[in-house]
Amino acid sequence: MTTRTRFDSRRGRIAAREAERDARRERFRLFLARVDRGVLTAADSAHLRGDVEAEVAECDTFRRSAGGQQAAAMRLHKRVEAAEQAISEAEAERDRHAEAATELAERLTVAAQLARALGDALPGDEWHLADAIRRLCSGESTPEQALADTTH
């Protein structure tokens, strides 16, 4: 079974580029050997110039591609940092809401206790309990303060 390189696939295009590059480099070695011996012909000079120009063009293409990839990586890095910052802010907001909900639940529990005490209050003390519930629910007093104010 013979394996055939498909030039329409990415792997095939990569293999073709590598084969071209290897051939150019082999010709470079040959031309440099001829220069060392002093027997470089005009045709060899033309081939050498073409190979060098192709190598430079390919190098420039890859350098531009690498620059674009670095810029894209930097943009993605900044997006990840922004996402992490947003997550941190959302978690902090969640924690603040959880603390506020816990505090509110505690206030409502004490308010319910005070409301139950309204039924057992002596005549004339109802306004004092109602005012303590109002201050507690509006945040003017803490649950501890409300309980302390009503136990006197």
Phi and psi restraints in degrees (value plus and minus 20) as a CYANA .aco file:
   2 THR   PHI    -121.2   -81.2
   2 THR   PSI     121.2   161.2
   3 THR   PHI    -116.6   -76.6
   3 THR   PSI     116.8   156.8
   4 ARG   PHI    -135.3   -95.3
   4 ARG   PSI     114.1   154.1
   5 THR   PHI    -102.0   -62.0
   5 THR   PSI     106.6   146.6
   6 ARG   PHI    -112.3   -72.3
   6 ARG   PSI     100.1   140.1
   7 PHE   PHI    -102.3   -62.3
   7 PHE   PSI     -30.3     9.7
   8 ASP   PHI    -109.1   -69.1
   8 ASP   PSI     -27.1    12.9
   9 SER   PHI    -114.8   -74.8
   9 SER   PSI     143.0   183.0
  10 ARG   PHI     -82.2   -42.2
  10 ARG   PSI     -65.2   -25.2
  11 ARG   PHI     -81.1   -41.1
  11 ARG   PSI     -58.4   -18.4
  12 GLY   PHI     -86.6   -46.6
  12 GLY   PSI     -60.4   -20.4
  13 ARG   PHI     -86.0   -46.0
  13 ARG   PSI     -59.0   -19.0
  14 ILE   PHI     -83.1   -43.1
  14 ILE   PSI     -65.2   -25.2
  15 ALA   PHI     -82.5   -42.5
  15 ALA   PSI     -59.6   -19.6
  16 ALA   PHI     -85.3   -45.3
  16 ALA   PSI     -62.6   -22.6
  17 ARG   PHI     -84.0   -44.0
  17 ARG   PSI     -60.9   -20.9
  18 GLU   PHI     -84.7   -44.7
  18 GLU   PSI     -58.8   -18.8
  19 ALA   PHI     -84.4   -44.4
  19 ALA   PSI     -62.9   -22.9
  20 GLU   PHI     -82.2   -42.2
  20 GLU   PSI     -64.3   -24.3
  21 ARG   PHI     -83.5   -43.5
  21 ARG   PSI     -63.9   -23.9
  22 ASP   PHI     -81.8   -41.8
  22 ASP   PSI     -60.8   -20.8
  23 ALA   PHI     -84.7   -44.7
  23 ALA   PSI     -63.1   -23.1
  24 ARG   PHI     -81.4   -41.4
  24 ARG   PSI     -63.4   -23.4
  25 ARG   PHI     -86.7   -46.7
  25 ARG   PSI     -55.5   -15.5
  26 GLU   PHI     -85.2   -45.2
  26 GLU   PSI     -58.9   -18.9
  27 ARG   PHI     -87.5   -47.5
  27 ARG   PSI     -56.1   -16.1
  28 PHE   PHI     -76.8   -36.8
  28 PHE   PSI     -68.0   -28.0
  29 ARG   PHI     -80.0   -40.0
  29 ARG   PSI     -61.5   -21.5
  30 LEU   PHI     -84.0   -44.0
  30 LEU   PSI     -66.7   -26.7
  31 PHE   PHI     -83.8   -43.8
  31 PHE   PSI     -60.4   -20.4
  32 LEU   PHI     -84.8   -44.8
  32 LEU   PSI     -56.5   -16.5
  33 ALA   PHI     -85.0   -45.0
  33 ALA   PSI     -60.3   -20.3
  34 ARG   PHI     -87.1   -47.1
  34 ARG   PSI     -57.8   -17.8
  35 VAL   PHI     -82.8   -42.8
  35 VAL   PSI     -61.8   -21.8
  36 ASP   PHI     -79.5   -39.5
  36 ASP   PSI     -57.2   -17.2
  37 ARG   PHI    -105.2   -65.2
  37 ARG   PSI     -30.0    10.0
  38 GLY   PHI      58.4    98.4
  38 GLY   PSI       7.8    47.8
  39 VAL   PHI    -142.7  -102.7
  39 VAL   PSI      14.4    54.4
  40 LEU   PHI     -98.3   -58.3
  40 LEU   PSI     103.7   143.7
  41 THR   PHI    -110.3   -70.3
  41 THR   PSI     151.1   191.1
  42 ALA   PHI     -83.8   -43.8
  42 ALA   PSI     -58.2   -18.2
  43 ALA   PHI     -86.1   -46.1
  43 ALA   PSI     -60.9   -20.9
  44 ASP   PHI     -81.3   -41.3
  44 ASP   PSI     -60.6   -20.6
  45 SER   PHI     -82.0   -42.0
  45 SER   PSI     -62.0   -22.0
  46 ALA   PHI     -84.9   -44.9
  46 ALA   PSI     -63.8   -23.8
  47 HIS   PHI     -83.2   -43.2
  47 HIS   PSI     -62.2   -22.2
  48 LEU   PHI     -81.3   -41.3
  48 LEU   PSI     -65.4   -25.4
  49 ARG   PHI     -79.8   -39.8
  49 ARG   PSI     -65.0   -25.0
  50 GLY   PHI     -82.9   -42.9
  50 GLY   PSI     -62.9   -22.9
  51 ASP   PHI     -85.6   -45.6
  51 ASP   PSI     -61.8   -21.8
  52 VAL   PHI     -84.3   -44.3
  52 VAL   PSI     -64.0   -24.0
  53 GLU   PHI     -82.9   -42.9
  53 GLU   PSI     -60.4   -20.4
  54 ALA   PHI     -84.8   -44.8
  54 ALA   PSI     -61.5   -21.5
  55 GLU   PHI     -84.3   -44.3
  55 GLU   PSI     -62.5   -22.5
  56 VAL   PHI     -85.0   -45.0
  56 VAL   PSI     -63.3   -23.3
  57 ALA   PHI     -82.8   -42.8
  57 ALA   PSI     -62.9   -22.9
  58 GLU   PHI     -85.4   -45.4
  58 GLU   PSI     -60.3   -20.3
  59 CYS   PHI     -83.0   -43.0
  59 CYS   PSI     -62.7   -22.7
  60 ASP   PHI     -82.9   -42.9
  60 ASP   PSI     -60.6   -20.6
  61 THR   PHI     -81.5   -41.5
  61 THR   PSI     -67.5   -27.5
  62 PHE   PHI     -86.8   -46.8
  62 PHE   PSI     -55.1   -15.1
  63 ARG   PHI     -85.6   -45.6
  63 ARG   PSI     -62.4   -22.4
  64 ARG   PHI     -83.1   -43.1
  64 ARG   PSI     -61.7   -21.7
  65 SER   PHI     -82.3   -42.3
  65 SER   PSI     -64.1   -24.1
  66 ALA   PHI     -83.4   -43.4
  66 ALA   PSI     -59.6   -19.6
  67 GLY   PHI     -82.6   -42.6
  67 GLY   PSI     -61.5   -21.5
  68 GLY   PHI     -85.0   -45.0
  68 GLY   PSI     -58.9   -18.9
  69 GLN   PHI     -87.8   -47.8
  69 GLN   PSI     -57.6   -17.6
  70 GLN   PHI     -85.3   -45.3
  70 GLN   PSI     -61.3   -21.3
  71 ALA   PHI     -84.2   -44.2
  71 ALA   PSI     -61.9   -21.9
  72 ALA   PHI     -84.2   -44.2
  72 ALA   PSI     -60.0   -20.0
  73 ALA   PHI     -84.1   -44.1
  73 ALA   PSI     -59.3   -19.3
  74 MET   PHI     -85.4   -45.4
  74 MET   PSI     -61.2   -21.2
  75 ARG   PHI     -82.1   -42.1
  75 ARG   PSI     -63.5   -23.5
  76 LEU   PHI     -84.2   -44.2
  76 LEU   PSI     -60.0   -20.0
  77 HIS   PHI     -80.3   -40.3
  77 HIS   PSI     -64.2   -24.2
  78 LYS   PHI     -85.5   -45.5
  78 LYS   PSI     -57.9   -17.9
  79 ARG   PHI     -85.2   -45.2
  79 ARG   PSI     -60.0   -20.0
  80 VAL   PHI     -84.6   -44.6
  80 VAL   PSI     -63.2   -23.2
  81 GLU   PHI     -81.1   -41.1
  81 GLU   PSI     -62.2   -22.2
  82 ALA   PHI     -84.8   -44.8
  82 ALA   PSI     -59.7   -19.7
  83 ALA   PHI     -85.4   -45.4
  83 ALA   PSI     -61.5   -21.5
  84 GLU   PHI     -83.9   -43.9
  84 GLU   PSI     -59.0   -19.0
  85 GLN   PHI     -84.4   -44.4
  85 GLN   PSI     -63.2   -23.2
  86 ALA   PHI     -83.6   -43.6
  86 ALA   PSI     -58.6   -18.6
  87 ILE   PHI     -83.7   -43.7
  87 ILE   PSI     -64.4   -24.4
  88 SER   PHI     -81.4   -41.4
  88 SER   PSI     -63.0   -23.0
  89 GLU   PHI     -85.3   -45.3
  89 GLU   PSI     -61.3   -21.3
  90 ALA   PHI     -84.7   -44.7
  90 ALA   PSI     -59.4   -19.4
  91 GLU   PHI     -85.9   -45.9
  91 GLU   PSI     -60.2   -20.2
  92 ALA   PHI     -84.6   -44.6
  92 ALA   PSI     -61.9   -21.9
  93 GLU   PHI     -83.1   -43.1
  93 GLU   PSI     -62.3   -22.3
  94 ARG   PHI     -79.9   -39.9
  94 ARG   PSI     -63.9   -23.9
  95 ASP   PHI     -84.5   -44.5
  95 ASP   PSI     -59.8   -19.8
  96 ARG   PHI     -83.3   -43.3
  96 ARG   PSI     -61.7   -21.7
  97 HIS   PHI     -86.8   -46.8
  97 HIS   PSI     -57.5   -17.5
  98 ALA   PHI     -84.7   -44.7
  98 ALA   PSI     -62.4   -22.4
  99 GLU   PHI     -83.7   -43.7
  99 GLU   PSI     -62.4   -22.4
 100 ALA   PHI     -85.7   -45.7
 100 ALA   PSI     -59.5   -19.5
 101 ALA   PHI     -85.7   -45.7
 101 ALA   PSI     -59.3   -19.3
 102 THR   PHI     -84.2   -44.2
 102 THR   PSI     -63.9   -23.9
 103 GLU   PHI     -84.1   -44.1
 103 GLU   PSI     -62.0   -22.0
 104 LEU   PHI     -84.2   -44.2
 104 LEU   PSI     -61.3   -21.3
 105 ALA   PHI     -81.6   -41.6
 105 ALA   PSI     -60.1   -20.1
 106 GLU   PHI     -84.9   -44.9
 106 GLU   PSI     -62.2   -22.2
 107 ARG   PHI     -81.7   -41.7
 107 ARG   PSI     -63.6   -23.6
 108 LEU   PHI     -86.9   -46.9
 108 LEU   PSI     -55.0   -15.0
 109 THR   PHI     -82.9   -42.9
 109 THR   PSI     -65.7   -25.7
 110 VAL   PHI     -87.3   -47.3
 110 VAL   PSI     -59.1   -19.1
 111 ALA   PHI     -81.8   -41.8
 111 ALA   PSI     -59.9   -19.9
 112 ALA   PHI     -84.0   -44.0
 112 ALA   PSI     -60.5   -20.5
 113 GLN   PHI     -80.9   -40.9
 113 GLN   PSI     -64.5   -24.5
 114 LEU   PHI     -87.7   -47.7
 114 LEU   PSI     -56.0   -16.0
 115 ALA   PHI     -85.8   -45.8
 115 ALA   PSI     -58.8   -18.8
 116 ARG   PHI     -84.1   -44.1
 116 ARG   PSI     -53.5   -13.5
 117 ALA   PHI     -90.8   -50.8
 117 ALA   PSI     -40.5    -0.5
 118 LEU   PHI     -79.5   -39.5
 118 LEU   PSI     -57.1   -17.1
 119 GLY   PHI     -87.9   -47.9
 119 GLY   PSI     -48.2    -8.2
 120 ASP   PHI    -118.0   -78.0
 120 ASP   PSI     -17.8    22.2
 121 ALA   PHI     -91.5   -51.5
 121 ALA   PSI     129.5   169.5
 122 LEU   PHI     -91.5   -51.5
 122 LEU   PSI     130.9   170.9
 123 PRO   PHI     -75.1   -35.1
 123 PRO   PSI     113.5   153.5
 124 GLY   PHI      75.7   115.7
 124 GLY   PSI     -37.8     2.2
 125 ASP   PHI    -110.6   -70.6
 125 ASP   PSI     -28.9    11.1
 126 GLU   PHI     -80.8   -40.8
 126 GLU   PSI     -60.8   -20.8
 127 TRP   PHI     -82.9   -42.9
 127 TRP   PSI     -55.3   -15.3
 128 HIS   PHI     -86.7   -46.7
 128 HIS   PSI     -63.9   -23.9
 129 LEU   PHI     -86.3   -46.3
 129 LEU   PSI     -62.7   -22.7
 130 ALA   PHI     -81.9   -41.9
 130 ALA   PSI     -60.9   -20.9
 131 ASP   PHI     -86.9   -46.9
 131 ASP   PSI     -57.9   -17.9
 132 ALA   PHI     -83.7   -43.7
 132 ALA   PSI     -60.1   -20.1
 133 ILE   PHI     -85.2   -45.2
 133 ILE   PSI     -62.6   -22.6
 134 ARG   PHI     -82.0   -42.0
 134 ARG   PSI     -66.7   -26.7
 135 ARG   PHI     -84.0   -44.0
 135 ARG   PSI     -57.8   -17.8
 136 LEU   PHI     -84.8   -44.8
 136 LEU   PSI     -67.7   -27.7
 137 CYS   PHI     -90.8   -50.8
 137 CYS   PSI     -47.9    -7.9
 138 SER   PHI    -104.2   -64.2
 138 SER   PSI     -28.8    11.2
 139 GLY   PHI      69.6   109.6
 139 GLY   PSI     -13.1    26.9
 140 GLU   PHI     -92.4   -52.4
 140 GLU   PSI     -44.2    -4.2
 141 SER   PHI    -157.5  -117.5
 141 SER   PSI     137.9   177.9
 142 THR   PHI    -106.7   -66.7
 142 THR   PSI     143.8   183.8
 143 PRO   PHI     -77.0   -37.0
 143 PRO   PSI     -58.0   -18.0
 144 GLU   PHI     -84.2   -44.2
 144 GLU   PSI     -62.5   -22.5
 145 GLN   PHI     -84.8   -44.8
 145 GLN   PSI     -61.9   -21.9
 146 ALA   PHI     -82.8   -42.8
 146 ALA   PSI     -62.6   -22.6
 147 LEU   PHI     -86.1   -46.1
 147 LEU   PSI     -61.0   -21.0
 148 ALA   PHI     -84.9   -44.9
 148 ALA   PSI     -59.4   -19.4
 149 ASP   PHI     -86.3   -46.3
 149 ASP   PSI     -52.3   -12.3
 150 THR   PHI    -110.9   -70.9
 150 THR   PSI     -31.1     8.9
 151 THR   PHI    -108.8   -68.8
 151 THR   PSI     -27.6    12.4
